[in-house]
Amino acid sequence: MESLDQVTIYSDGGAAPNPGPGGWGAILIAANGAERELSGGEPRTTNNRMELTAAVEALRVLKRPCAVEFYTDSEYLRRGITEWLPAWQAAGWQRKGGREVANTDLWQVLDVESRRHQIAWHWVKGHAGNRYNERVDRLATAAREKIAPPDAPREALEGEAQIAIRVSALPGGAGGWAARLALPGNDVETITGRAAATANRLELEAALAALQALPDDTPACVFCPSDYLYQGITRWIKGWQARGWTTKTGDPVKNADLWRALDAAAAARPVQWAPARQATPDLADGLDQLAAQAARGET
């Protein structure tokens, strides 16, 4: 039997905000060390669709069956293709309650492309120093910014503290967060925390801890790393409160305890909320690594 060509692939994708303009990137590395970079973007998409698109496009360029070592920092992609796909197919691409599996179109294409190859799927921690993971992240970001150039940094108002947040949620439930507080007078404080929680809950814990760490009455601007925090605190929370902390479908609001606490903390001082892309680059510098270290119990 003819041996298969050996190929290593790293991929990444994301949207900012989520949903919003998105980009994806991939690097293919042949056994002889030759590399090929791929990237692209869409004006209205999601993190998960960009992760799937990156994988599809990377596999599509392989002209013949290959033995592939595939690396992604998306558990959604890795677990979907290795664990969840057979059940989705058996159920006619339906989930419990008759709901259609999200991103069915891309999962079906990825299934077809994957069957041409022998693929070992690997999860790699994002923003943890892996040079190829960092490269595909930059490719995805650059592709997104071609569609939606980054906003001009928001300048701090007089007497205002600026807060940047990053989180790291590891497989198995461990998680960590890091926040940087740029205080009036050029003082800077960095705080971290660790909890067995989802990325969404970690963001709320980080924002709450950061506001509580500020001197009394100090106004603040919190740069939100995701739409969950930004839209939640600026839009959704009013509806949740009016409905007695239930969603439009009548379900209890997830993380309601932290949303209540965060709302109370924000009411104690003037607080502005802004997307992370409006922060100056240095405000969040190194926070991804600190959040990952906190998740591992290293800080």
FIFI-265783 format. One record per residue: x, z, y of N, C-alpha, C in turn. Coordinates in steps of 0.02 Angstrom, whole numbers, plus 50000, padded with zeros to 5 digits. Layout:
// residues N
XZYXZYXZY ...
//
This chain:
// residues 299
500425000049940500005000050000500445000050063 500264995950110500654995450172500585001850212 501145004550236501115010750276500835009250345 500495014250373500195013450438500685015050494 500615011650550501015013350609500825020350632 501325024150654501225030950679501145030850755 500605033950779500475034150851500255041150870 500505043550926500285049950954499895048451018 499315051651026498895050551085498735057251118 498815057451183498565063051224498035060251271 497485063851279496955061451324496665067251364 496355065551421496025070551463495515067051506 495035070851530494525068051575494175073651612 493875071951668493515077051706493145074051764 492695077951792492305076051851492325081651901 492315079951965492325085052017491905082552076 491335085752089491035091152048490775088451982 490545092951941490285091051875489525092451872 489095087251872489255080051872489465077551941 489795071851941490045068852002490545063451987 490955061552036491475056552022491955059151969 492145054751923492565056951867493115052051852 493605054551814494165050351793494395052451724 494735047851690495015049351625495715046251620 496115049051576496785046551566497005047551494 497455043251471497715043751403498425040951401 498815043751356499495041251343499555039951268 499785033951250499925032251181500675031851172 500925035251121501645035651108501785033051038 502155027551034502325024550970502885028350937 502995027050872503515030450835504205029250864 504305023450895504955021850925505045024650995 504545028551019504575031651085504265027651141 504055021451127503735017451179503075020751200 502925020551264502325023751290501885018751328 501235020051327500765016151365500265020751396 500145020151461499675024351498499035020451511 498475023851506497815021051520497435025751565 497005023151607496585027451649495995023451676 495505027051699494915023851730494465029151759 493945027051793493495031851824492795029151830 492325033551846491625031851857491365035951917 490915032951956490685036452017490205042252003 489855042151946489375047551931489405048951856 489705054551838489815055951767489905063451758 490145065551699490245072651685490935073651653 491145079951650491775081551616491775078851544 491225080351508491205078551437491205071051426 490855067351468490855060051460491545057151474 491905059951520492575057451534493055059251477 492975065051446493385066751388493265061751331 492625060251318492455055551265492695048451282 492615046451344492835039751364493585038951355 493955044051373494685043751364494875042551292 494535046051246494685045251175494495038251151 493905035951170493675029351150494155023951173 494335024051237494755018851265495465019051235 495715025051220496375025451189496375022351120 495855023751080495825020951012495685013451013 495315011151063495145004051067495754999551074 496265001951107496844997551119497284996751058 497175000751006497565000050944497284993950906 497704988950897497474982550870497414982550795 497714987450761497654987850688497624995150669 497404996550607497355003650586498015007350593 497975013450617498575017450629498465024650603 499025028150592499015035250579499105038750646 498595042250670498585044750738498595052350739 499045055050779499035062150797498725062550866 498115065150870497735064950933497695071950963 497905072651026497925079151060497445079051120 497025084151124496555084851179496485092251196 496345093651260496205100651279495455101951282 495055097251255494335097951254494105100151185 493845106251179493555108351116492905104451102 492565102451154491965098251146492135091951107 492665088651126492875082551091493125084051021 493575088751014493875090050948493355092550899 492955097350918492475100150871491895095250858 491725091450909491195086550900491375081350847 491975078650851492165073350805492355076050736 492575082350732492805085050667492285089450633 491805092250670491335097050642490595095050650 490405093150711489695092550726489405085650710 489815080550710489575073650704489145072450641 489345074650582488925073250523488215076050528 488145082050556487475084950563487065081050613 487365078750668487005074750717486755068250685 487195065050647487005058750615486435059850565 486495065150525485985066550475485305068050507 485305070750567484685072450601484445066850648 484735060950641484535055350684484715056350756 485285059650768485535061050835485045065350875 484735070050839484285074850871484565081850861 484435086150910484605093150904483975097150890 484045103650883483475107950871482965107050927 482335106950909481815105950958481695098650976 482025094050941481925086950953482305084151012 482765088051040483155085451096483695080751072 483815075451111484335070651093485025073751106 485475072251061486165074551071486445071451135 486735075651177487025073151239487585068151225 487615062951264488155057951260488155054251193 487555053251164487505049851100487845043051101 487765039251155488065032551159488815032751148 489155037551180489885038051173490095040851105 489715045651080489875048351014489825042850961 489325038550966489255033150917489835028250921 490045026550981490615022050988491255025350962 491345031750979491945035250956491955035750880 491385036750849491355036950776491595030350746 491375024750774491575018150749492325017150758 492585018750818493295017750831493725022250787 493495028350775493885033150735493945030950662 493435027650636493435025750566493965020450550 494225017150601494745012050588495425015150574 495495021650587496155024750585496145031050542 496745033450527496815040150498497025044750555 496575049250575496685053150635496695060650619 497205063950643497235071250643497105073650714 496555077150724496355079350791496635086350804 496955087150862497275093550880497015095850948 496915102350954496775105251020497415107851051 497515106351115498095108851151497845112351214 498135117951230497915121851288498065117851352 497565117251394497655113751457498035117851508 498425114451550498785117651605499235123351580 499545122251524499985127551496500695125051486 500875119751521501565117451520501715111751473 501235109251434501355103451391501415097251435 501975093951433502115088551482501635082751474 501435081151413500985075551404500275077451426 500065083551411499425085751435499395085751511 499935087851543499955087751616499935080651642 500265075951607500265069051630499575065851626 499215066951571498555063951567498075067151616 498185073551630497775076851682497895073451749 498525071951765498665068551828498375061451829 498405057951773498115051251769497365051551782 497025056351750496305057051759496135058751831 496515063251861496395065251930496495059451978 497045055651967497185049952010496635044652005 496375043551944495835038751935495205040951971 495055047451967494465050052002494545049452077 495145050852103495245050852175495255043752204 495345038652161495275031752186494545030452205 494085033752169493375032852182493145037552237 493385043752234493175048952283493795052552308 494105049952361494705053352388494555060652403 495055065052394494945072252405494755073652477 494345078752485494155080752552494755083552589 494715083152656495225086452695495185094052684 495755097452680495725104652668495315108252723 494945113252701494555117152748495005122352780 495035122352846495455127152882495095133952884 495495139152877495215145852880494965147452950 494385150652954494145152953018494525159253038 494495160953102494855166853126494615173053089 495095176753061494935182953026494655182152957 494645175952932494335174552866494845174752810 494655177652754495065177252693494845171152653 495335167752622495175162152579495355163952507 494905162052461494985164052391494955158052346 495455157252302495455152052250495405155452182 495075152052136494935154852070495105149752016 495395152051960495475147951901495335152251840 495085149051787494925152751725495215148951665 495285152551610495515149651547495125152951491 494705148951456494315151551399494605148751335 494865152951292495195150851230494705150551172 494855146451121494435146551061494425153551031 493845155451006493795162150977493515167351024 493425165451088493095169951135493535173251187 494195173451177494625176651226494645172351290 494695175751346494725172051409495075176051462 495295172551514495625175851570495485172251635 495575175751690495475172751756496025175051803 496115171151855496595172851908496295170851975 496395174952025496145173552092496695175052143 496735170752192497215171852247496825172952312 497005178352347496675180152409497185179252466 497065174252509497465173352568497125177052625 497395182652643497065187152691497275185652763 496875187752811497075186952881497755190352893 498165187252933498825190052946499345187652896 499185182452858499655179252811499825183552750 499455188952738499555192752676499215189052619 499535189052561499265185652502499265190452443 498705190752407498645195052348498375190852290 498665191852232498435188352172498215193552120 497605192552093497345197252044497145193251982 497155196551924496965193351861496525198051821 496185195151772495775199151727495695195651660 495475199351610495395196651542494745199151513 494395194651477493755196551446493595191651391 493205193851342492935189451291492305186351320 492375180451351491815177551388491895169951393 491345166651411491365159451423491715158051489 491885151751500492185149751563491725151251622 491075150051613490595151451667490595158851685 490575163151636490565170351649491215172651680 491765169751658492415171451687492445169751761 492155164051780492145162151851491765167351892 491205169551866490815174651902491195181151908 491515183151853491905189351855492475188851906 492805183151908493355182151955493115182352027 492565178852042492305178852110492095185852132 491765189452087491545196252103492135200752115 492635200552072493225204752080493595203152145 493635196752162493985194852223493635197452285 492975196752287492605199352345492655206952349 492635210352293492685217552293493385220052312 493885215652304494575217552322494725216652396 494275213352433494385212252504494285218652544 494645219452599494495224952644493775224552669 493485230252683492795230452705492685225852765 492115222252764491885218152819492315211852832 492805210552789493205204452799492805198352776 492675193552820492325187452799492765183552751 492445179352710492815175852659492535168852647 492975164552623492775158052596493015157752524 492555156852477492735156352406492715149052385 493275146552360493305139652336493135139652261 492585136552244492295137052177492605131752131 492855133652073493175128852028492685124351990 492035125951992491555121751956490895121651993 490475116851973489795116552001489375122451980 489535125451923489135131151899489145136751951 489725138451975489775143752026489525141252094 489735135252114489555132852181488805131652189 488515127852142487795126552147487395132852132 487645136952085487285143052068487195147652127 487735148952164487705153752218487405150852282 487435144252291487185141152353486475138452345 486255136952283485605133752274485165137252222 485425137652160484995139652104484775146952109 485195151152138485045158352136484385160052172 484205156352223483585157652258482975156652212 483005151352173482455150152126482435155352071 483025157252046483045162451994482735168952019 482905170852079482645177052107481885176552115 481645170852139480925170052151480535170252085 480855168152031480515168051966480675174251924 480955179351954481125185451917481695184351869 482195180551889482795179251850482645175651785 482215170551791482095165951736482215158851761 482345154251715482445147251733481775143751740 481785137351758481165133551765480785133051699 481145133551643480815133151578480595140051553 480715145351593480495151951575481005155951536 481585153151523482105156751487482475161551534 482745167051507483145171551549483755167951576 483935169351638484535166451668485145169351634 485595165051612486205167351581486655170751633 486975176051613487435179751657487075182751718 486435184451709486045186951765486355193351794 486655197551752486955203651777487505202251828 487915197251812488455195651858488205191851920 487705187651911487415184251969487125189352019 486785194451993486515199652037487075203252074 487595205052036488145208752067488505204452118 488595198052103488935193552149488515192552212 487865191952204487425191152262487465197252307 487495203152277487545209352316488215209752353 488745207852318489415208052349489455203052407 489135197252399489155192252452488735194452512 488215198452500487785200752554488125206052597 488675208952573489015214352608489485211852663 489575205252666490035202352715489855194952725 490075191752778489965184552784490385180852732 490065176752691490415172952639490205165652642 490695161352643490585154152637490815152052566 490465147052539490635144452473490805137052479 491345134852448491565127952454491845125452388 491815118952375492125116152314492875117152315 493175117752257493885119052252494305113652285 494045107452286494435101952314494545102552388 494175107052422494265108052493494795113252510 495085116352459495605121352471496285117952481 496725121152517497405118552523497745119152454 498175114352435498475114452368498845120952351 499175123952401499575129852386499145135952369 498515136052389498105141952378498005143152303 497935137852264497815138652192498445137352151 499015136452183499625134752147499805140152095 499865138052033500055142651979499495146751949 498885146151976498335150351951498115148251881 498165141851864497985139751796498425143351745 499065143651759499525146851713499395154351709 499255157451766499105164651766498465166251728 497965161951735497345162951697497455162351623 497865157451602498025156551531498415162551505 498885165151545499265171051525498805177151518 498345177751565497875183351561497445182951497 497235176751480496835175851419497225178051357 497875176951358498295178851300498525186051305 498325189651357498535196651365499245197451388 499515192451423500215192551444500305194851516 499775196751550499855199151619499555206151626 
//
